[in-house]
Amino acid sequence: MGHQKLIDAYQTVGDACRKHGKILGMGGINENEDARRYVGMGCRFVLTGSDHSYLLAGATAKSEFMRTLVNR
């Protein structure tokens, strides 16, 4: 998502969206820097993960918390 050719392509599409009153949207934004860049370019529909990745993140956070209780 950080390759310059891709950034330039999204800039072109974003410019066209603004010109024609459309909303720029994209998926696959997993890194904070990428989210910052594309939202800054006008992206307003951003998919940052999937059901699977959200469930896994929640389960991982809960497991880490439980380990802190057991490992005292």
C-alpha positions in Angstrom: 0.0 0.0 0.0 3.0 2.3 0.3 4.5 1.8 -3.2 4.7 5.2 -5.0 2.9 3.9 -8.1 0.0 2.8 -6.0 -0.1 6.1 -4.1 0.0 8.0 -7.4 -2.9 5.9 -8.8 -5.0 6.5 -5.7 -4.3 10.2 -5.9 -5.5 10.2 -9.5 -8.7 8.3 -8.6 -9.2 10.5 -5.5 -9.0 13.6 -7.7 -11.5 12.2 -10.1 -13.8 11.3 -7.2 -13.7 14.8 -5.9 -14.3 16.2 -9.3 -17.4 14.1 -9.8 -18.8 14.2 -6.3 -18.0 10.6 -5.4 -16.4 9.0 -2.4 -13.0 7.4 -2.6 -12.9 4.0 -0.9 -10.4 1.3 -0.5 -9.6 -1.9 1.3 -6.5 -3.5 2.6 -5.4 -0.7 4.9 -3.7 -2.5 7.7 -0.9 -0.1 8.7 -1.5 3.2 10.5 0.8 5.2 8.2 -1.2 3.9 5.1 -4.5 4.9 6.8 -3.1 8.3 7.6 -1.9 8.8 4.0 -5.1 7.7 2.2 -7.5 9.4 4.6 -5.4 12.5 4.1 -5.9 12.1 0.4 -9.7 12.1 0.8 -10.5 8.4 1.3 -13.7 8.2 3.4 -14.6 4.5 3.1 -11.7 2.5 4.5 -11.7 -1.3 5.1 -8.9 -2.0 7.7 -9.3 -5.7 8.3 -11.6 -8.7 8.1 -13.9 -10.5 10.6 -11.1 -13.0 11.1 -8.4 -10.5 11.9 -10.7 -8.6 14.3 -11.7 -11.8 16.1 -8.1 -12.9 16.3 -7.0 -9.5 17.7 -9.7 -9.6 20.4 -8.9 -13.2 21.3 -5.2 -12.4 21.5 -5.8 -9.3 23.7 -8.0 -11.3 26.1 -5.4 -14.2 26.2 -2.6 -11.7 27.0 -4.7 -10.2 29.8 -5.5 -13.6 31.3 -1.8 -14.5 31.3 -1.0 -11.4 33.3 -3.4 -12.7 36.0 -1.9 -16.1 36.1 1.7 -15.1 35.9 1.8 -12.8 38.9 
